[in-house]
Amino acid sequence: MQVLKIAGAVAISLALAGAVQAGSLTDQPLVDSGWLKDTLGNESLVVVDIRAPSKDADFYSVGHIPDAVSAPYGKFGWRATENGIVGQLPPVEEISARIGSLGIGNDDHVVIVPFGQNSSDFGTATRVYWTFKVLGHDNVSILDGGMEAWTKAAGEVSTDSVMPEAATFAADFRPELIADAAEVAVAKQSGVALIDARPMDQYLGKSKSPVARVAGTIPGAVNIQQSEFYDSQSLSFVGKDKIAGLVDKAGLSTDAEEITFCNTGHWASVAWFGLSEVLGNKKTKMYDGSMADWTSDQSRPVQ
């Protein structure tokens, strides 16, 4: 974990001590299209469309949920390259300013909208959700099924671009949600479970991402593939019972300390969201650097 991030977070927290978030519009990490239809127009609601444009289409311009602001996952700056490692949480002051530029203040409830087509795409939303949580903002939910579910539910669509008025977003950094390489290195000895959320072939070392120096996993890790957490047929995140079954199958406890990881902290956020927010295990952290960071140091073991 970079000292710069922690120092920036402490400075922001001290300077803005006493700031209290207003009541959330819901305490649910997932909301459905019916809830969002009923809540549109609430002055405390900010809908954030994180769909990225392709070379052929700007999906936000083609049609988005009314009053939604656009903050494409790969282009807005939700993640950054830090110390040569891709996909990291940006410095707290930087990401806080970006969030404020969307018109999001500490009293607003954020609903994140991905495409919703599959688990990997849904990971864009869980990663952004995790970012808000790490920054101390609890008033955040994801539209279950994303824009796919909204369209299926005949939700209203707008082509009017929204230019938000910047707001002040004050971060209250939560180090308990983010793990670094040092914590991961001692996890097994201290009884903390490591959960590799990558596909089985990568877990077994039969293939690897280009960002990882070598194939394999962190010694002692168990595998719960991120694809197990999302049902692309019903366009919905799986429920508590399904996740509890995945945890049991992996030989883990539903209330023990654990750290999820993948290659860059994208797929790992799907597992983190399922375990922490849906199942309710608040002892779950995510290793932001994941295998990109772990394998960058040749002295770290790979199984």
BAFIDO-499120 format. One record per atom (N, C-alpha, C): residue in three letters; x, y, z. Coordinates in steps of 0.02 Angstrom, whole numbers, padded with zeros to 5 digits, always signed. Last residue first. Layout:
N
alaXYZ
...
! end
This chain:
303
gln+00148-01031-00332
gln+00133-01103-00331
gln+00103-01124-00398
val+00276-00920-00298
val+00217-00934-00339
val+00208-01009-00343
pro+00351-00807-00180
pro+00338-00874-00206
pro+00275-00879-00247
arg+00453-00667-00214
arg+00389-00692-00188
arg+00372-00759-00220
ser+00563-00626-00281
ser+00574-00662-00219
ser+00510-00690-00189
gln+00525-00550-00389
gln+00544-00619-00402
gln+00556-00659-00338
asp+00393-00448-00397
asp+00450-00461-00354
asp+00468-00535-00359
ser+00283-00459-00475
ser+00333-00409-00495
ser+00397-00416-00454
thr+00189-00545-00425
thr+00241-00575-00467
thr+00294-00524-00490
trp+00106-00452-00355
trp+00140-00507-00321
trp+00198-00534-00361
asp+00055-00365-00454
asp+00101-00340-00403
asp+00141-00397-00372
ala-00019-00454-00529
ala+00025-00406-00563
ala+00077-00380-00514
met-00099-00520-00437
met-00042-00555-00465
met+00006-00510-00504
ser-00143-00378-00332
ser-00154-00446-00355
ser-00091-00475-00388
gly-00164-00247-00290
gly-00112-00261-00339
gly-00117-00330-00370
asp-00271-00261-00197
asp-00277-00217-00254
asp-00226-00235-00309
tyr-00345-00380-00118
tyr-00276-00364-00135
tyr-00277-00327-00201
met-00478-00346-00008
met-00457-00359-00077
met-00385-00337-00086
lys-00554-00428+00134
lys-00514-00376+00103
lys-00502-00394+00030
thr-00681-00469+00248
thr-00652-00481+00182
thr-00616-00419+00157
lys-00757-00462+00357
lys-00686-00473+00369
lys-00649-00485+00303
lys-00889-00457+00333
lys-00854-00394+00333
lys-00781-00400+00351
asn-00989-00553+00250
asn-00928-00563+00287
asn-00885-00500+00283
gly-01108-00550+00174
gly-01104-00513+00236
gly-01043-00524+00278
leu-01150-00589+00048
leu-01149-00639+00102
leu-01144-00607+00170
val-01141-00458-00010
val-01200-00500-00018
val-01204-00552+00038
glu-01019-00400+00034
glu-01080-00360+00031
glu-01143-00402+00026
ser-00916-00502+00044
ser-00924-00448+00093
ser-00994-00418+00093
leu-00936-00592-00064
leu-00921-00616+00003
leu-00935-00563+00057
gly-00966-00511-00177
gly-01008-00567-00158
gly-00999-00588-00086
phe-00858-00421-00174
phe-00926-00396-00169
phe-00973-00452-00146
trp-00749-00510-00193
trp-00753-00468-00132
trp-00825-00446-00121
ala-00779-00559-00321
ala-00779-00605-00263
ala-00786-00565-00198
val-00765-00439-00390
val-00827-00477-00395
val-00834-00523-00335
ser-00634-00403-00364
ser-00687-00361-00335
ser-00755-00395-00339
ala-00561-00492-00437
ala-00561-00500-00364
ala-00616-00458-00332
trp-00571-00441-00564
trp-00610-00500-00548
trp-00614-00510-00472
his-00481-00330-00525
his-00545-00322-00559
his-00591-00381-00544
gly-00351-00342-00479
gly-00402-00317-00434
gly-00468-00302-00467
thr-00271-00401-00574
thr-00264-00329-00564
thr-00316-00300-00516
asn-00288-00539-00554
asn-00229-00514-00588
asn-00216-00441-00574
cys-00342-00569-00394
cys-00346-00595-00463
cys-00282-00576-00499
phe-00405-00597-00226
phe-00357-00569-00274
phe-00371-00599-00342
thr-00464-00574-00058
thr-00475-00594-00127
thr-00422-00563-00172
ile-00440-00633+00102
ile-00417-00584+00053
ile-00429-00612-00016
glu-00517-00649+00265
glu-00499-00674+00198
glu-00479-00616+00154
glu-00574-00710+00421
glu-00536-00660+00384
glu-00514-00690+00318
ala-00738-00789+00424
ala-00667-00786+00440
ala-00633-00731+00399
asp-00869-00824+00401
asp-00856-00765+00443
asp-00783-00759+00463
thr-00886-00938+00329
thr-00924-00879+00306
thr-00909-00817+00347
ser-00735-01028+00288
ser-00788-01008+00336
ser-00823-00947+00309
leu-00696-01150+00159
leu-00686-01089+00197
leu-00744-01077+00245
gly-00698-01247+00060
gly-00671-01264+00126
gly-00658-01204+00170
ala-00761-01226-00056
ala-00691-01207-00055
ala-00658-01223+00013
lys-00890-01258-00020
lys-00855-01301-00067
lys-00780-01288-00067
asp-00920-01146+00059
asp-00916-01212+00089
asp-00877-01260+00045
val-00923-01046-00039
val-00876-01041+00016
val-00866-01110+00049
leu-01029-01090-00117
leu-00963-01083-00147
leu-00909-01082-00093
gly-01133-01081-00024
gly-01115-01146-00052
gly-01046-01145-00083
ala-01139-00944-00006
ala-01121-00987+00052
ala-01101-01056+00028
ile-01184-00911-00133
ile-01117-00891-00112
ile-01094-00932-00053
lys-01314-00964-00129
lys-01267-00986-00181
lys-01195-00970-00159
asp-01368-00889-00023
asp-01363-00962-00019
asp-01313-00990-00069
lys-01363-00754-00070
lys-01324-00776-00012
lys-01314-00852-00011
gly-01369-00754-00254
gly-01390-00739-00186
gly-01345-00768-00132
val-01285-00677-00396
val-01313-00734-00360
val-01328-00715-00287
phe-01345-00543-00496
phe-01294-00569-00452
phe-01325-00626-00412
ser-01424-00562-00657
ser-01425-00546-00586
ser-01366-00577-00549
leu-01476-00611-00781
leu-01449-00543-00773
leu-01453-00522-00700
ser-01505-00740-00806
ser-01557-00701-00770
ser-01537-00629-00761
gln-01385-00769-00873
gln-01450-00785-00903
gln-01506-00744-00871
ser-01278-00737-00796
ser-01288-00697-00856
ser-01354-00712-00891
asp-01256-00727-00634
asp-01296-00767-00680
asp-01313-00725-00741
tyr-01107-00726-00538
tyr-01155-00688-00579
tyr-01190-00735-00629
phe-01011-00799-00473
phe-01050-00751-00434
phe-01105-00715-00473
glu-00932-00875-00551
glu-00981-00910-00510
glu-01029-00863-00475
ser-00836-00796-00606
ser-00894-00810-00648
ser-00949-00846-00609
gln-00731-00797-00517
gln-00777-00740-00515
gln-00840-00753-00556
gln-00697-00950-00436
gln-00697-00911-00497
gln-00750-00855-00494
ile-00605-00980-00307
ile-00677-00970-00318
ile-00682-00923-00378
asn-00472-01073-00246
asn-00501-01043-00305
asn-00577-01040-00301
val-00351-01033-00119
val-00404-01076-00146
val-00437-01038-00204
ala-00175-01023-00083
ala-00239-00993-00105
ala-00287-01047-00128
gly-00051-01075-00056
gly-00103-01082-00005
gly-00171-01055-00026
pro+00044-00959-00150
pro+00041-01022-00112
pro-00012-01021-00058
ile-00038-00882-00283
ile-00004-00871-00220
ile-00010-00934-00178
thr-00015-00968-00442
thr-00053-00931-00392
thr-00012-00920-00330
gly+00035-00962-00617
gly+00027-00993-00552
gly-00012-00948-00505
ala+00160-00887-00724
ala+00097-00921-00713
ala+00096-00951-00643
val+00240-00725-00707
val+00241-00797-00715
val+00172-00826-00702
arg+00199-00591-00711
arg+00265-00610-00736
arg+00269-00685-00750
ala+00044-00532-00769
ala+00079-00573-00720
ala+00145-00596-00749
val-00009-00471-00878
val+00015-00427-00824
val+00052-00466-00770
pro-00058-00569-00964
pro+00005-00535-00981
pro+00034-00492-00925
ser-00115-00709-00867
ser-00126-00643-00895
ser-00059-00612-00913
lys-00096-00883-00910
lys-00085-00825-00868
lys-00104-00761-00905
ser-00120-01061-00888
ser-00119-01000-00929
ser-00108-00942-00882
lys-00099-01154-00793
lys-00100-01177-00862
lys-00101-01120-00912
gly-00107-01125-00659
gly-00045-01109-00693
gly-00041-01134-00764
leu-00223-01137-00589
leu-00181-01196-00594
leu-00115-01184-00630
tyr-00275-01009-00610
tyr-00261-01032-00542
tyr-00212-01091-00543
gln-00297-01016-00746
gln-00247-00969-00721
gln-00226-00988-00650
asp-00397-01113-00752
asp-00335-01123-00789
asp-00279-01076-00764
met-00503-01054-00676
met-00467-01112-00651
met-00400-01122-00686
pro-00501-00873-00672
pro-00522-00937-00701
pro-00477-00994-00678
arg-00482-00792-00508
arg-00470-00800-00580
arg-00499-00866-00606
ala-00485-00769-00374
ala-00549-00764-00410
ala-00541-00773-00485
asp-00419-00842-00238
asp-00401-00825-00306
asp-00465-00827-00348
ile-00408-00800-00075
ile-00457-00824-00124
ile-00438-00797-00193
leu-00337-00847+00075
leu-00325-00813+00012
leu-00370-00843-00041
ala-00374-00826+00249
ala-00383-00863+00186
ala-00369-00819+00126
val-00268-00813+00385
val-00310-00775+00339
val-00313-00812+00272
gly-00179-00867+00476
gly-00246-00895+00472
gly-00294-00857+00427
ser-00050-00826+00475
ser-00094-00793+00523
ser-00166-00817+00518
gln+00006-00897+00371
gln+00031-00910+00439
gln-00015-00880+00492
lys-00064-00839+00263
lys-00072-00910+00279
lys-00051-00925+00351
ala-00021-00702+00266
ala-00091-00722+00274
ala-00098-00794+00296
val+00098-00645+00240
val+00091-00677+00306
val+00021-00705+00317
ala+00080-00594+00112
ala+00137-00638+00125
ala+00130-00676+00191
val-00025-00506+00123
val-00036-00568+00088
val+00019-00619+00104
glu+00039-00400+00187
glu-00015-00436+00222
glu-00027-00504+00190
ala+00127-00363+00085
ala+00154-00383+00150
ala+00101-00423+00189
ala+00045-00322-00020
ala+00085-00383-00027
ala+00111-00408+00040
asp-00112-00267+00055
asp-00052-00258+00015
asp-00011-00322+00015
ala-00290-00242+00049
ala-00231-00279+00071
ala-00172-00263+00026
ile-00426-00148+00108
ile-00376-00157+00056
ile-00314-00191+00084
leu-00509-00122+00210
leu-00539-00153+00152
leu-00488-00169+00097
glu-00445-00053+00310
glu-00467-00121+00325
glu-00497-00157+00266
pro-00425+00078+00273
pro-00372+00030+00258
pro-00392-00042+00271
arg-00525+00191+00214
arg-00534+00131+00255
arg-00480+00079+00238
phe-00534+00369+00213
phe-00501+00307+00190
phe-00508+00250+00240
asp-00643+00466+00171
asp-00626+00442+00238
asp-00598+00372+00229
ala-00656+00607+00062
ala-00642+00537+00075
ala-00626+00525+00148
ala-00776+00714+00007
ala-00725+00707+00058
ala-00715+00633+00075
phe-00816+00804-00130
phe-00819+00735-00105
phe-00761+00726-00056
thr-00909+00936-00185
thr-00852+00918-00142
thr-00863+00848-00114
ala-00953+00944-00361
ala-00969+00945-00289
ala-00905+00928-00250
ala-00992+01017-00518
ala-00945+00986-00472
ala-00966+00995-00399
glu-01134+00979-00607
glu-01100+01032-00571
glu-01056+01000-00518
pro-01133+00875-00756
pro-01144+00888-00684
pro-01105+00948-00658
met-01212+00863-00894
met-01151+00896-00875
met-01158+00916-00802
val-01279+00733-00986
val-01283+00768-00922
val-01215+00797-00906
ser-01356+00721-01145
ser-01295+00717-01104
ser-01302+00759-01042
asp-01498+00634-01189
asp-01473+00700-01168
asp-01412+00692-01124
thr-01561+00521-01218
thr-01501+00534-01258
thr-01471+00602-01241
ser-01635+00400-01107
ser-01625+00469-01129
ser-01562+00473-01172
val-01762+00283-01072
val-01695+00296-01096
val-01690+00367-01123
glu-01852+00191-00948
glu-01846+00250-00992
glu-01773+00262-01010
gly-01859+00011-00954
gly-01844+00074-00921
gly-01835+00131-00970
ala-01898-00119-00984
ala-01929-00063-01020
ala-01919+00003-00983
ala-01823-00218-00932
ala-01879-00196-00891
ala-01915-00136-00922
lys-01721-00226-01024
lys-01768-00281-01020
lys-01831-00262-00981
thr-01651-00110-00988
thr-01683-00114-01053
thr-01737-00169-01054
trp-01606-00151-00861
trp-01647-00091-00868
trp-01685-00092-00934
ala-01526-00260-00893
ala-01586-00271-00854
ala-01634-00212-00860
glu-01425-00192-00963
glu-01461-00247-00995
glu-01527-00259-00960
met-01371-00106-00872
met-01412-00077-00925
met-01452-00131-00962
gly-01372-00217-00728
gly-01349-00160-00766
gly-01398-00135-00819
gly-01395-00319-00642
gly-01409-00331-00712
gly-01389-00274-00757
asp-01429-00205-00517
asp-01422-00276-00532
asp-01442-00289-00604
leu-01342-00065-00494
leu-01403-00087-00528
leu-01393-00159-00549
ile-01268-00050-00335
ile-01260-00067-00406
ile-01327-00087-00434
ser-01242+00086-00218
ser-01273+00023-00239
ser-01256+00011-00313
val-01197+00185-00079
val-01182+00163-00146
val-01214+00095-00158
asn-01155+00256+00046
asn-01216+00267+00008
asn-01205+00250-00066
asp-01031+00249+00103
asp-01075+00191+00109
asp-01138+00196+00066
his-00873+00295+00079
his-00940+00315+00057
his-00985+00253+00055
gly-00739+00271+00103
gly-00783+00286+00159
gly-00853+00307+00141
leu-00658+00227+00005
leu-00656+00299+00018
leu-00705+00320+00072
val-00697+00097-00001
val-00630+00111+00024
val-00624+00185+00042
lys-00822+00118-00064
lys-00819+00092+00004
lys-00751+00107+00037
phe-00783+00162-00191
phe-00823+00206-00148
phe-00819+00183-00076
thr-00714+00045-00232
thr-00679+00108-00227
thr-00717+00157-00182
trp-00819-00048-00238
trp-00765-00056-00189
trp-00727+00008-00178
tyr-00885+00008-00351
tyr-00918+00004-00286
tyr-00867-00002-00230
val-00788-00017-00448
val-00805+00052-00432
val-00840+00056-00364
arg-00794-00158-00444
arg-00731-00124-00431
arg-00744-00051-00412
thr-00925-00184-00479
thr-00903-00203-00412
thr-00837-00169-00394
ala-00924-00135-00612
ala-00966-00103-00561
ala-00943-00120-00490
thr-00837-00221-00675
thr-00824-00149-00678
thr-00863-00112-00624
gly-00898-00344-00655
gly-00840-00327-00614
gly-00820-00254-00620
phe-00985-00356-00756
phe-01013-00334-00692
phe-00957-00315-00644
asp-00895-00408-00849
asp-00920-00341-00858
asp-00949-00314-00792
ser-00882-00534-00790
ser-00823-00492-00798
ser-00843-00419-00808
ser-01014-00585-00795
ser-00982-00572-00731
ser-00922-00526-00737
asn-01113-00496-00919
asn-01082-00555-00891
asn-01044-00536-00827
gln-01188-00379-00944
gln-01193-00436-00989
gln-01165-00500-00961
gly-01190-00254-00885
gly-01227-00309-00853
gly-01230-00373-00893
phe-01138-00125-00906
phe-01177-00158-00958
phe-01221-00212-00927
pro-01169-00037-00748
pro-01126-00067-00799
pro-01169-00091-00858
val-01202+00091-00643
val-01234+00054-00697
val-01182+00029-00747
ile-01225+00130-00472
ile-01178+00116-00526
ile-01211+00072-00579
val-01287+00257-00379
val-01306+00193-00409
val-01263+00184-00471
val-01261+00345-00229
val-01236+00328-00296
val-01262+00260-00317
his-01327+00474-00138
his-01328+00401-00146
his-01311+00386-00219
asp-01242+00609-00055
asp-01277+00580-00112
asp-01275+00504-00111
asp-01165+00671+00038
asp-01235+00658+00056
asp-01275+00625+00000
asn-01042+00696-00018
asn-01047+00644+00033
asn-01119+00627+00053
gly-01074+00718-00195
gly-01051+00740-00130
gly-01062+00684-00079
ile-01050+00718-00365
ile-01063+00675-00307
ile-01032+00705-00245
gly-01022+00774-00485
gly-01077+00802-00447
gly-01095+00761-00386
leu-00910+00727-00540
leu-00972+00697-00564
leu-01033+00726-00529
ser-00809+00783-00470
ser-00824+00813-00535
ser-00887+00784-00566
gly-00797+00698-00361
gly-00831+00763-00352
gly-00850+00795-00417
ile-00720+00600-00422
ile-00788+00585-00401
ile-00828+00649-00391
arg-00601+00673-00439
arg-00637+00647-00497
arg-00710+00631-00480
ala-00566+00696-00307
ala-00581+00753-00350
ala-00619+00730-00412
ser-00541+00564-00267
ser-00593+00603-00234
ser-00614+00662-00277
ile-00431+00530-00343
ile-00495+00497-00358
ile-00553+00533-00325
glu-00335+00620-00283
glu-00350+00621-00355
glu-00418+00590-00370
glu-00329+00586-00148
glu-00348+00654-00167
glu-00370+00658-00240
val-00285+00451-00158
val-00351+00468-00131
val-00374+00538-00152
pro-00214+00386-00307
pro-00205+00424-00245
pro-00273+00452-00222
pro-00310+00244-00372
pro-00272+00306-00379
pro-00260+00339-00311
leu-00287+00073-00357
leu-00325+00129-00332
leu-00283+00192-00340
gln-00219+00000-00511
gln-00219+00016-00439
gln-00269+00071-00421
gly-00189-00048-00639
gly-00254-00062-00608
gly-00260-00044-00535
val-00014-00097-00643
val-00076-00072-00672
val-00136-00087-00628
ile+00134-00040-00574
ile+00083-00092-00569
ile+00016-00063-00593
gly+00224+00064-00568
gly+00231+00016-00622
gly+00180-00040-00622
asn+00178+00143-00464
asn+00241+00107-00456
asn+00249+00051-00507
glu+00019+00129-00531
glu+00057+00154-00474
glu+00120+00111-00465
thr-00101+00171-00643
thr-00038+00134-00638
thr+00004+00167-00583
ala-00274+00167-00588
ala-00214+00201-00612
ala-00154+00153-00608
arg-00453+00185-00604
arg-00393+00148-00585
arg-00333+00182-00616
trp-00543+00278-00645
trp-00560+00240-00584
trp-00499+00202-00559
gly-00534+00359-00756
gly-00481+00362-00706
gly-00499+00329-00641
phe-00614+00349-00868
phe-00627+00403-00820
phe-00570+00412-00770
lys-00590+00238-00948
lys-00567+00303-00970
lys-00572+00359-00918
gly-00647+00119-00907
gly-00578+00118-00930
gly-00549+00186-00947
tyr-00779+00159-00866
tyr-00733+00122-00823
tyr-00660+00128-00844
pro-00847+00321-00893
pro-00826+00255-00920
pro-00770+00223-00880
ala-00959+00403-00835
ala-00891+00397-00808
ala-00864+00329-00829
ser-01096+00510-00853
ser-01053+00462-00885
ser-00983+00463-00854
val-01248+00516-00757
val-01185+00547-00779
val-01140+00492-00806
ala-01423+00510-00788
ala-01361+00476-00771
ala-01301+00515-00796
asp-01543+00565-00829
asp-01503+00603-00780
asp-01439+00568-00758
pro-01609+00408-00880
pro-01617+00481-00873
pro-01577+00510-00815
ile-01491+00292-00940
ile-01543+00305-00891
ile-01549+00380-00881
his-01456+00312-01117
his-01437+00298-01048
his-01497+00311-01002
gly-01399+00298-01283
gly-01455+00295-01237
gly-01433+00274-01167
val-01296+00348-01360
val-01350+00311-01393
val-01411+00306-01348
ser-01209+00400-01265
ser-01244+00446-01311
ser-01303+00412-01345
tyr-01166+00280-01207
tyr-01199+00331-01166
tyr-01239+00379-01210
phe-01101+00214-01310
phe-01163+00187-01284
phe-01201+00237-01241
asp-01035+00253-01450
asp-01034+00283-01384
asp-01101+00265-01351
ala-00964+00133-01562
ala-01022+00165-01531
ala-01006+00195-01463
asp-00847+00080-01614
asp-00903+00091-01660
asp-00961+00130-01629
lys-00757+00060-01517
lys-00733+00099-01575
lys-00790+00116-01622
ser-00860+00089-01371
ser-00819+00047-01414
ser-00795+00090-01472
pro-00864+00165-01207
pro-00880+00164-01278
pro-00835+00116-01315
ala-00910+00085-01054
ala-00858+00115-01096
ala-00879+00113-01169
arg-01020+00122-00923
arg-01008+00086-00986
arg-00957+00122-01029
ile-01056+00181-00806
ile-00985+00168-00815
ile-00970+00128-00879
asp-01159+00300-00749
asp-01154+00253-00805
asp-01080+00242-00819
val-01228+00334-00600
val-01164+00338-00635
val-01159+00282-00686
val-01347+00435-00526
val-01337+00374-00565
val-01274+00382-00607
val-01378+00497-00373
val-01334+00508-00431
val-01323+00441-00465
leu-01502+00564-00266
leu-01480+00509-00308
leu-01434+00533-00365
ser-01558+00665-00197
ser-01499+00635-00166
ser-01469+00580-00210
glu-01673+00700-00262
glu-01617+00747-00266
glu-01553+00719-00235
asn-01754+00586-00366
asn-01736+00603-00297
asn-01672+00645-00298
gly-01760+00546-00496
gly-01787+00612-00479
gly-01773+00633-00408
leu-01790+00375-00466
leu-01766+00428-00512
leu-01800+00494-00496
thr-01859+00283-00391
thr-01815+00330-00356
thr-01787+00384-00400
asp-01929+00198-00471
asp-01966+00234-00420
asp-01925+00289-00387
lys-01825+00145-00549
lys-01879+00183-00581
lys-01916+00227-00530
leu-01755+00076-00449
leu-01725+00135-00480
leu-01777+00177-00516
trp-01844-00028-00419
trp-01825+00021-00367
trp-01798+00084-00399
gly-01847-00092-00544
gly-01908-00064-00515
gly-01893-00012-00462
ser-01716-00137-00561
ser-01741-00084-00605
ser-01805-00052-00578
asp-01640-00158-00397
asp-01666-00181-00461
asp-01695-00122-00500
val-01482-00147-00313
val-01550-00124-00323
val-01575-00148-00391
leu-01366-00204-00194
leu-01395-00212-00260
leu-01465-00185-00261
pro-01342-00170-00063
pro-01287-00161-00111
pro-01310-00168-00184
gln-01459-00077+00033
gln-01446-00136-00008
gln-01389-00124-00058
asp-01507+00026+00102
asp-01447-00006+00130
asp-01427-00067+00090
thr-01555+00176+00019
thr-01565+00104+00033
thr-01501+00078+00063
leu-01523+00305+00033
leu-01588+00292+00004
leu-01606+00218+00012
ser-01443+00347+00188
ser-01443+00314+00123
ser-01514+00304+00098
gly-01429+00504+00269
gly-01457+00437+00266
gly-01459+00410+00195
ala-01269+00586+00245
ala-01341+00585+00256
ala-01367+00514+00249
gln-01115+00574+00331
gln-01155+00559+00273
gln-01229+00562+00291
val-01026+00702+00407
val-01070+00645+00417
val-01112+00635+00354
ala-00872+00766+00460
ala-00920+00761+00404
ala-00961+00697+00412
gly-00777+00757+00556
gly-00844+00776+00578
gly-00895+00774+00523
ala-00639+00819+00464
ala-00665+00779+00520
ala-00734+00805+00540
leu-00567+00866+00359
leu-00640+00866+00353
leu-00672+00823+00407
ala-00437+00853+00392
ala-00460+00919+00371
ala-00536+00923+00370
leu-00429+00716+00418
leu-00420+00764+00472
leu-00448+00832+00454
ser-00453+00661+00290
ser-00496+00643+00346
ser-00491+00694+00402
ile-00348+00714+00215
ile-00416+00730+00197
ile-00463+00718+00256
ala-00239+00656+00281
ala-00245+00728+00277
ala-00316+00749+00262
val-00262+00520+00262
val-00263+00547+00330
val-00273+00622+00328
ala-00248+00513+00122
ala-00312+00496+00153
ala-00317+00525+00223
gly-00115+00546+00104
gly-00167+00588+00075
gly-00234+00577+00108
ala-00056+00439+00172
ala-00046+00507+00195
ala-00099+00554+00169
ile-00099+00332+00092
ile-00119+00335+00162
ile-00113+00406+00188
lys-00040+00363-00032
lys-00112+00354-00027
lys-00135+00363+00045
leu+00096+00367+00002
leu+00063+00426-00024
leu-00012+00422-00017
val+00126+00237+00033
val+00124+00285+00088
val+00088+00348+00066
gln+00034+00107-00043
gln+00078+00164-00050
gln+00070+00213+00008
met+00043-00059+00000
met+00000+00000+00000
met+00045+00062+00000
! end
